[in-house]
Amino acid sequence: MNRVLRYLVVTLVGMTLLTVSASAQVSSPIKLYAGGGPSEQHKPPVFDDWYKTGYHLMAGVGYDVIPMVEAIGIFEYHNFSNNLDGILGGEVGGGEIKAAMFGIAGRLTPSLPAIPVKPYAQAGIGFAKITQSDFDFPSPIKVGTAEFWDTLLGLEDQTKFYYSFGGGVRYKLIPKVSLFVEARYTTIQIDGGDTAFDNPLRFWAVTGGVRVL
């Protein structure tokens, strides 16, 4: 796990818990989020077939715009490792696809009776910085050559537009602290160039986390 991202999440959680302790009786339109979970690759087929289920971390700051509607500034980091070992006859290192995403989402939480569980729907847009580490192929390679696979699967670093949609549920644990679980489907309009990565890149993310304030 990326050390900087780990520190970001730990710092965010620590600061928000201190804020909750200091302002337990004060209603605030600001909400702070931290979470993570699995990222499941979907399309194009090469992404689904030749990459493993990844992981992600997220952090966000929300603001109550109007009743039932919240705007959230979100940072996400997704990491997917290659799944080529069995195909090429040996361990294949590198080739990780990483997406650092910065965006804004709108969340609609229907007005329901005073129950601790609240369902919501969410949609977002933003920009994703896509990077890929260099491959480290075995020698000898069972099928093809290192140059062939590097050309077929290599992605240039790029920053592209993304959009997402999904929903989840939030459970009020204690005053000003809630737990949430959500699923989002994300589409990134990548430039695959001459590789097997057709535009766009699509994946699911299932996130569990905490909301404070």
Residue pairs with C-beta under 8 A, 6 or more apart in sequence:
1 55
1 57
2 77
2 79
5 57
5 77
6 57
8 57
8 59
8 75
9 34
9 36
9 57
9 59
12 32
12 34
12 59
13 34
13 210
16 32
16 34
16 212
16 213
17 212
19 32
19 212
19 213
20 176
20 177
20 212
20 213
23 213
24 175
24 176
28 213
29 63
29 64
30 61
30 62
30 63
30 213
31 61
31 62
31 63
31 64
31 70
31 72
31 211
31 212
31 213
32 60
32 61
32 62
32 211
32 212
32 213
33 58
33 59
33 60
33 61
33 62
33 72
33 74
33 180
33 209
33 210
33 211
34 58
34 59
34 60
34 209
34 210
35 57
35 58
35 180
35 207
35 208
35 209
35 210
36 55
36 56
36 57
36 58
36 207
36 208
36 209
37 55
37 56
37 205
37 206
37 207
37 208
38 53
38 54
38 55
38 56
38 205
38 206
39 53
39 54
39 55
39 56
39 78
39 79
39 80
39 203
39 204
39 205
40 53
40 54
40 203
40 204
40 205
40 206
41 47
41 48
41 51
41 52
41 53
41 54
41 80
41 202
41 203
42 48
42 185
42 202
42 203
42 204
43 200
43 201
43 202
44 192
44 196
44 197
44 198
44 201
44 202
46 152
46 153
46 196
46 197
47 80
47 97
47 197
47 201
47 202
47 203
49 83
50 82
50 83
50 84
50 87
50 153
51 80
51 81
51 82
51 83
51 97
52 80
52 81
52 82
52 83
53 80
54 78
54 79
54 80
54 81
54 97
54 203
55 78
55 79
56 76
56 77
56 78
56 79
56 205
56 207
57 76
57 77
58 74
58 75
58 76
58 77
58 207
58 209
59 74
59 75
60 72
60 73
60 74
60 75
60 105
61 72
61 73
62 70
62 71
62 72
62 73
62 107
62 211
63 70
63 71
63 72
64 70
65 71
67 111
68 108
68 109
68 110
68 111
69 106
69 107
69 108
69 109
70 106
70 107
70 109
71 104
71 105
71 106
71 107
72 104
72 105
72 106
72 107
72 122
72 124
73 103
73 104
74 101
74 102
74 103
74 104
74 105
74 124
74 126
75 100
75 101
75 102
76 99
76 100
76 101
76 103
76 205
77 98
77 99
77 100
77 101
78 98
78 99
78 101
78 203
78 205
79 96
79 97
79 98
80 96
80 97
80 98
80 203
81 95
81 96
82 92
82 94
82 95
82 96
82 135
82 153
84 92
84 95
84 149
85 91
85 92
87 142
87 143
88 137
88 138
88 141
88 142
88 143
88 144
88 149
89 138
89 140
89 141
89 142
89 143
90 137
90 138
90 139
90 141
90 142
91 138
92 135
92 136
92 137
92 138
93 135
93 136
94 133
94 134
94 135
94 136
95 132
95 133
95 134
95 135
95 153
96 132
96 133
97 130
97 131
97 132
97 155
97 201
98 130
98 131
98 132
98 133
99 128
99 129
99 130
99 188
99 201
100 128
100 129
100 131
101 126
101 127
101 128
101 129
101 162
101 186
102 126
102 127
102 128
103 124
103 125
103 126
103 127
103 162
103 164
104 124
104 125
104 126
105 122
105 123
105 124
105 125
105 164
106 122
106 123
106 124
107 120
107 121
107 122
108 120
108 121
108 122
109 118
109 119
109 120
109 170
110 119
110 120
112 118
116 171
116 172
117 169
117 170
117 171
117 172
118 169
118 170
118 171
118 172
119 167
119 168
119 169
120 167
120 168
120 169
120 170
120 182
121 165
121 166
121 167
122 164
122 165
122 166
122 167
122 168
122 182
122 184
123 163
123 164
123 165
123 166
124 163
124 164
124 165
124 184
125 161
125 162
125 163
125 164
126 161
126 162
127 159
127 160
127 161
127 162
128 159
128 160
128 161
128 162
128 188
129 157
129 158
129 159
130 155
130 157
130 158
130 159
130 160
130 188
130 190
130 201
131 157
132 154
132 155
132 157
135 146
135 149
135 150
135 153
135 154
137 146
137 149
137 150
141 149
151 194
151 195
152 195
152 196
153 195
153 196
153 197
154 195
155 190
155 192
155 193
155 195
155 197
156 191
156 193
158 190
158 191
160 188
160 189
160 190
160 191
161 188
161 189
162 186
162 187
162 188
162 189
163 186
163 187
164 184
164 185
164 186
164 187
165 184
165 185
166 182
166 183
166 184
166 185
167 182
167 183
168 180
168 181
168 182
168 183
168 207
169 180
169 181
169 182
170 178
170 179
170 180
170 211
171 178
171 179
171 180
172 178
173 179
176 212
176 213
177 210
177 211
177 212
178 210
178 211
178 212
179 208
179 209
179 210
179 211
180 207
180 208
180 209
180 210
180 211
181 206
181 207
181 208
182 206
182 207
183 204
183 205
183 206
183 207
184 204
184 205
184 207
185 202
185 203
185 204
186 202
186 203
186 204
186 205
187 200
187 201
187 202
188 200
188 201
188 202
189 199
189 200
190 197
190 199
190 200
190 201
191 199
192 198
192 199
